[in-house]
Amino acid sequence: MDMDVDDAVQLLAEVGRFARERIAVLAARPELPIAPPQMSSLTQEATELGILPLTTSDEGFGIWEHHTDTMSFNTGALRHIAYASPGVAFAWHRLALARFVAQQLGLTLDSAALQGTALVPTGHYGLARTSLARWLRGDELHSDDSALLSDWLDRTSNSTSVCAPQEWSGMLWPLWSDGCIAWQYTDRATLNVRALGGMHGFDELTGFAVSQSVPPERLIQLDPQASRLLYMRMLKMDMLGLLAIGGGALDRGQELARNFAALRRQGGKIIAGHAAVQHMLSDIEITRHQLDMALAAFDRPLDALDIGALAAARVSMSNALCLAANQVMQVHGGTGYMRDVGPEKLLRDQNMLKLMSGGTRDLHAFLAGWTGVCP
């Protein structure tokens, strides 16, 4: 099925309504994260409404089911959901991304299996720096490149950090095989899984350390060109999704800051009249406009997007989003640090988004490899 602009507008309105009426209600108290049963129920509702893809075979209008002329639907939907709960948006983004990868690989997953699939888009650390970029470019790899990529996607010797709903049942992740990225889908029961302690953010989700006890036997291997194309597309989607989720969290933070500044009095007047508060509110507004422009620039078919431009935008915007979240908290003064108010959680969630898929530190080295700066 094809989606046109009118379809996207109407569907985004429905996603916004669902986010406000169902997700935001359950996430109304920041100190009480959405419980696993509630998370499962929300995911089922979103699937039934078509916000999330139903299976790997059925075609619909869910997130990441279309990536040609309606990119704004994917980013807009995630932004609506993240306004209500960044953690829920992140979980659904990765679920929809898992469906995209599984479909491209020819995997058949029913609704229950798909909803329980945790996607790991990268290796056990970072983005394999310049080596990954050179492989995506199709350059000849040095011996140290192959060694780094092999170690990066070694699921047996290294534990991989996973952030997912508590009840995930299957894992879809990339591995290095015969000079290419291959993929594996495996049941949770076959993996070594250890729940981690409390994460910095995304209180609705759980952190896990996951590894394999024996080297994988069943891999889905693609030819080199198809392997690069799939991984490139997946990485672009992930970067776009993380930016959109950060935008939704920013939208909510800006609303909290404005409402508080319009009501709180200090020194005999509303604090919105103080120059320091106006400066902070303006910083938040500037960041929102920067993000709007960044997402608008990437509102094109996926294959027309340059991954280097996306990586650069993610570095700059992730830092700006974290700073804006801090400004939201500073507008609230000491109250902003309290867990039951809201800004404190939004700041932690923005920090978590910055750390996802290797964080932003490795993106500088990735860019050097992608642009050919690094020999």
Order of alpha helices (4+ residues) and beta strands (2+ residues): alpha-alpha-alpha-alpha-alpha-beta-alpha-alpha-beta-beta-beta-beta-beta-alpha-beta-beta-alpha-alpha-alpha-alpha
